[in-house]
Amino acid sequence: MTEKQGYTHGLHDLGNGNFAWLQPDGSWGLNNAGLMVGRDKTVLVDTLYDLARTRAMAAAMAGAVPAAAKMDMVINTHANGDHCYGNQLFAQAEIVASKACAEEFATETPPQLMVDMLKAADQMGALGRYFADAFGRFDFEGIVLTPPTRTFQGELTLDIGGKTLRLMEVGPCHTRGDIMVWVPEDRLLFAGDILFVNGTPIMWDGPVGNWIGACERILTLDAETIVPGHGPLCGRAQVEAVRDYWRYLETAARQCHTAGMPPDEAARSLFDNPYAHWTDPERVAINVDALYREFNGDHTPANRVALFDLMARIRYGAQAA
């Protein structure tokens, strides 16, 4: 399946009891989710960034498929809030994720911090402006972080009645605990944030080789339909594009690193790159930082506040220019 026309908000019927929930334009917090209906269980792949959006999605799914009114299982592809902050609305469901993902729940950005940052945004200069532009559309009030109740490492195969789900751990790359969900009978893949389509991907963890390897793994599956973590439904060409982005950026960042260029300067120099037409190109700051830490053998977590500040200065500086 090639990239689809009709990238519209809401529920998309993929056939055979499979659905995708899409949120254009796929930028910050606008993730995709999925629904799979078997004879025995109804499964949701990822929740959304706030409770109102998650409730609206759940209502639309229940309207289209009555069995979805009682979700038996939620699969979190990773621990970023846009894929799990809505978990609390499915208290009756088993929540499944990788062990590493579950561990990240303890260090993921608390919803209350998002509330506080948005309230203070107008006092924070360019950083506050960027934060409000990216996250001001969401309501983080009332969110209770609800972690997985079942974890695995490597792979987990589930039978939901006429439908086999293969949960494949591919992290660390975007985050420590990334997984993908493969439905072999339907040649359907929910890729999580291994795939950002037409948007700049974000590498919080790495190593970059794991992400390239995850893309290569997708290509071996010969999927007919791929639901990315962000962006429209896609096919091989978009998987190859994400893979090639990382190949390009690894080479370019290494050249900057070898030349002794500081990471913030390298990020600025690489802002105008062959993929800069993708949304949120300033995310190159996050990716260069991750690559530099990898080159240096530095396993400390990214300084997210500093990186958001740098992205703000790159974005608004570029727009002013």
C-alpha positions as CSV (number, residue, x, y, z in Angstrom):
1,M,0.0,0.0,0.0
2,T,1.4,3.4,-1.0
3,E,0.9,6.6,0.9
4,K,-2.8,7.3,1.0
5,Q,-4.8,10.2,-0.3
6,G,-7.6,11.2,2.1
7,Y,-5.4,11.7,5.2
8,T,-8.3,12.8,7.3
9,H,-9.0,12.9,11.0
10,G,-10.9,10.0,12.5
11,L,-11.5,6.3,12.0
12,H,-10.4,4.5,8.9
13,D,-11.7,1.0,8.1
14,L,-8.7,-1.2,6.9
15,G,-10.9,-4.3,6.4
16,N,-11.2,-7.6,8.2
17,G,-11.9,-6.1,11.6
18,N,-8.9,-3.7,11.5
19,F,-9.1,0.1,11.9
20,A,-6.7,3.0,12.1
21,W,-7.4,6.3,14.0
22,L,-5.5,9.1,12.2
23,Q,-4.8,12.6,13.5
24,P,-3.4,15.0,10.8
25,D,-1.0,16.6,10.5
26,G,0.9,14.1,12.6
27,S,3.0,16.9,14.4
28,W,3.7,17.1,18.1
29,G,1.2,14.9,20.0
30,L,-1.0,14.1,17.0
31,N,-0.3,10.3,16.9
32,N,-2.2,7.5,15.3
33,A,-3.8,4.5,17.0
34,G,-5.4,1.2,15.9
35,L,-8.2,-1.1,16.6
36,M,-8.3,-4.9,16.0
37,V,-11.3,-7.0,16.5
38,G,-11.0,-10.8,16.9
39,R,-13.6,-13.4,17.9
40,D,-12.3,-13.4,21.5
41,K,-10.8,-10.0,22.1
42,T,-10.9,-6.4,21.1
43,V,-7.5,-4.7,21.1
44,L,-6.5,-1.0,21.0
45,V,-3.0,-0.1,19.8
46,D,-2.0,3.1,21.7
47,T,-4.2,5.8,23.4
48,L,-4.0,9.5,22.8
49,Y,-2.4,12.5,24.4
50,D,-5.3,13.7,26.5
51,L,-8.6,12.4,27.8
52,A,-11.0,14.3,25.6
53,R,-9.3,13.1,22.4
54,T,-9.1,9.5,23.7
55,R,-12.8,9.6,24.7
56,A,-13.8,10.8,21.3
57,M,-11.7,8.0,19.6
58,A,-13.3,5.4,21.9
59,A,-16.8,6.6,21.1
60,A,-16.2,6.5,17.4
61,M,-14.7,3.0,17.6
62,A,-17.7,1.8,19.7
63,G,-20.1,3.4,17.2
64,A,-18.5,1.6,14.3
65,V,-17.8,-1.7,16.2
66,P,-20.1,-2.4,19.2
67,A,-17.5,-4.9,20.6
68,A,-15.1,-2.0,21.0
69,A,-17.3,-0.5,23.7
70,K,-15.5,-2.9,26.0
71,M,-11.8,-2.9,25.1
72,D,-10.1,-6.1,26.3
73,M,-6.5,-5.1,25.7
74,V,-4.5,-2.0,25.2
75,I,-1.0,-2.2,23.6
76,N,1.3,0.7,24.2
77,T,4.0,0.9,21.5
78,H,6.2,3.1,23.8
79,A,6.0,5.4,26.8
80,N,5.7,8.8,25.3
81,G,2.6,10.5,26.6
82,D,0.9,10.9,23.2
83,H,0.7,7.1,23.0
84,C,-0.3,6.3,26.6
85,Y,-1.8,9.3,28.5
86,G,-5.3,8.0,27.7
87,N,-4.7,4.6,29.3
88,Q,-6.7,5.4,32.4
89,L,-9.9,5.3,30.4
90,F,-9.5,1.6,29.8
91,A,-9.2,0.4,33.4
92,Q,-10.9,-2.9,32.6
93,A,-8.3,-3.7,29.9
94,E,-5.0,-5.6,30.1
95,I,-2.3,-3.1,29.2
96,V,0.6,-4.7,27.3
97,A,4.0,-3.2,26.5
98,S,7.7,-4.1,26.5
99,K,9.4,-4.3,29.9
100,A,11.6,-1.4,28.9
101,C,8.5,0.7,28.1
102,A,7.0,-0.1,31.5
103,E,10.2,1.0,33.2
104,E,10.1,4.3,31.3
105,F,6.7,5.2,32.7
106,A,8.6,6.1,35.9
107,T,10.6,8.7,34.1
108,E,8.2,9.9,31.4
109,T,7.2,13.5,31.6
110,P,4.4,13.9,34.3
111,P,1.1,15.2,32.9
112,Q,1.1,17.9,35.6
113,L,4.4,19.2,34.3
114,M,2.8,19.7,30.9
115,V,0.0,21.7,32.7
116,D,2.5,23.9,34.5
117,M,4.6,24.5,31.5
118,L,1.6,25.6,29.4
119,K,0.5,27.9,32.2
120,A,3.9,29.6,32.3
121,A,4.5,29.6,28.6
122,D,4.0,33.3,28.1
123,Q,6.8,34.0,30.6
124,M,9.3,31.7,28.9
125,G,10.3,33.6,25.8
126,A,10.9,31.6,22.6
127,L,10.8,28.3,24.5
128,G,7.4,29.1,25.9
129,R,6.2,30.1,22.5
130,Y,7.4,26.9,21.0
131,F,5.9,24.8,23.8
132,A,2.5,26.5,23.4
133,D,2.6,26.1,19.6
134,A,3.4,22.4,20.0
135,F,1.2,21.4,22.9
136,G,-1.3,24.1,23.5
137,R,-4.0,22.2,21.7
138,F,-4.0,19.5,24.4
139,D,-5.7,19.4,27.8
140,F,-3.4,17.6,30.3
141,E,-5.7,18.2,33.3
142,G,-6.9,15.1,35.2
143,I,-4.5,12.6,33.5
144,V,-3.3,9.8,35.8
145,L,-0.4,7.9,34.4
146,T,-1.5,4.3,34.0
147,P,1.3,1.9,33.4
148,P,1.3,-1.5,31.7
149,T,0.0,-4.5,33.6
150,R,1.7,-7.1,31.4
151,T,5.2,-6.9,29.9
152,F,7.5,-8.9,27.7
153,Q,11.0,-8.8,26.2
154,G,11.9,-9.7,22.6
155,E,8.6,-11.0,21.1
156,L,5.1,-11.8,22.3
157,T,2.5,-13.7,20.2
158,L,-1.1,-13.2,21.0
159,D,-4.2,-15.0,19.6
160,I,-7.3,-12.9,19.8
161,G,-9.5,-15.3,17.9
162,G,-8.9,-15.7,14.2
163,K,-6.2,-13.0,14.3
164,T,-2.5,-13.4,15.4
165,L,-0.7,-10.5,16.8
166,R,3.1,-10.5,16.9
167,L,4.5,-7.9,19.3
168,M,8.1,-7.2,18.3
169,E,10.5,-5.2,20.4
170,V,12.8,-3.1,18.3
171,G,14.0,-0.5,20.9
172,P,15.9,1.3,22.0
173,C,15.7,3.7,19.1
174,H,13.0,6.3,19.3
175,T,12.6,5.4,23.0
176,R,14.0,2.6,25.1
177,G,10.9,0.4,24.8
178,D,9.7,0.7,21.2
179,I,7.6,-2.2,19.8
180,M,5.7,-2.8,16.6
181,V,2.5,-4.9,16.2
182,W,2.4,-7.2,13.2
183,V,-0.8,-9.0,12.0
184,P,0.5,-11.6,9.6
185,E,-2.9,-12.9,8.4
186,D,-3.9,-9.4,7.3
187,R,-0.4,-8.2,6.3
188,L,-0.9,-5.2,8.6
189,L,1.7,-3.4,10.7
190,F,1.2,-0.9,13.4
191,A,4.7,0.6,13.5
192,G,4.5,3.0,16.4
193,D,7.0,5.8,16.3
194,I,9.5,3.8,14.3
195,L,7.7,5.6,11.4
196,F,7.0,9.3,11.1
197,V,5.6,9.8,7.6
198,N,6.3,13.2,6.1
199,G,7.4,14.4,9.5
200,T,10.9,14.6,11.0
201,P,11.4,11.6,13.4
202,I,12.7,12.0,16.9
203,M,15.5,9.9,18.4
204,W,15.4,10.3,22.2
205,D,17.6,7.2,22.8
206,G,19.1,5.4,19.9
207,P,21.4,3.9,18.8
208,V,20.7,4.9,15.2
209,G,21.6,1.4,14.0
210,N,18.7,0.0,15.8
211,W,16.3,2.4,14.0
212,I,17.8,1.6,10.6
213,G,17.5,-2.1,11.5
214,A,13.9,-1.7,12.5
215,C,13.1,-0.2,9.1
216,E,14.9,-3.0,7.4
217,R,12.8,-5.4,9.5
218,I,9.6,-3.8,8.3
219,L,10.7,-4.2,4.7
220,T,11.2,-7.9,5.2
221,L,7.6,-8.3,6.4
222,D,6.1,-7.4,3.0
223,A,3.2,-5.5,4.7
224,E,0.2,-4.5,2.6
225,T,-0.9,-1.8,5.1
226,I,1.3,0.1,7.5
227,V,0.0,2.4,10.2
228,P,2.8,4.8,11.3
229,G,3.0,6.4,14.7
230,H,2.5,9.8,13.0
231,G,1.4,10.6,9.5
232,P,-0.7,9.0,6.7
233,L,-1.0,5.2,6.0
234,C,2.0,4.2,4.0
235,G,4.1,1.6,2.2
236,R,7.6,0.6,1.4
237,A,8.7,3.9,-0.1
238,Q,8.0,5.8,3.2
239,V,9.8,3.1,5.2
240,E,12.8,3.5,3.0
241,A,12.6,7.3,3.3
242,V,12.8,7.0,7.1
243,R,15.7,4.6,6.9
244,D,17.5,6.8,4.4
245,Y,17.0,9.9,6.6
246,W,18.9,8.2,9.4
247,R,21.6,7.0,7.1
248,Y,22.0,10.5,5.8
249,L,21.9,12.2,9.2
250,E,24.3,9.7,10.8
251,T,26.9,10.4,8.1
252,A,26.4,14.2,8.2
253,A,26.5,14.4,12.0
254,R,29.6,12.3,12.2
255,Q,31.4,14.7,9.8
256,C,30.4,17.6,12.1
257,H,31.6,15.6,15.1
258,T,34.9,14.7,13.6
259,A,35.4,18.4,12.7
260,G,35.0,19.3,16.4
261,M,31.7,21.2,15.8
262,P,29.6,21.5,19.0
263,P,26.2,19.7,18.7
264,D,24.1,22.9,18.7
265,E,26.2,24.3,15.9
266,A,26.0,21.0,14.0
267,A,22.2,21.1,14.4
268,R,22.0,24.6,12.9
269,S,24.2,23.6,10.1
270,L,22.1,20.6,9.3
271,F,18.7,22.3,9.5
272,D,18.7,22.9,5.8
273,N,19.0,19.3,4.6
274,P,17.4,17.1,2.0
275,Y,14.5,16.2,4.4
276,A,13.8,19.8,5.6
277,H,10.5,19.8,3.8
278,W,9.1,17.3,6.3
279,T,7.2,18.9,9.2
280,D,9.1,20.0,12.3
281,P,12.5,20.1,10.7
282,E,14.0,21.7,13.8
283,R,13.8,18.3,15.5
284,V,17.2,17.8,13.9
285,A,18.5,19.3,17.1
286,I,17.2,16.3,19.1
287,N,18.6,13.9,16.6
288,V,22.1,15.4,16.3
289,D,22.2,15.5,20.1
290,A,21.4,11.8,20.3
291,L,24.0,11.0,17.6
292,Y,26.7,13.0,19.4
293,R,25.9,11.2,22.7
294,E,26.2,7.9,20.8
295,F,29.5,8.9,19.2
296,N,30.8,9.9,22.6
297,G,29.7,6.8,24.4
298,D,27.5,9.0,26.6
299,H,24.5,7.2,28.0
300,T,23.0,10.1,30.0
301,P,19.5,11.0,29.0
302,A,18.8,14.0,26.7
303,N,18.3,17.4,28.3
304,R,14.9,17.9,26.9
305,V,14.4,21.5,28.2
306,A,17.7,22.6,26.5
307,L,16.8,20.8,23.3
308,F,13.3,22.4,23.2
309,D,15.0,25.8,23.7
310,L,17.4,25.1,20.8
311,M,14.5,24.0,18.6
312,A,12.6,27.2,19.4
313,R,15.6,29.3,18.4
314,I,16.2,27.3,15.2
315,R,12.5,27.4,14.2
316,Y,11.7,31.0,14.9
317,G,15.1,32.2,13.7
318,A,14.6,30.3,10.4
319,Q,11.1,31.8,10.0
320,A,12.4,35.3,10.7
321,A,15.1,34.8,8.1
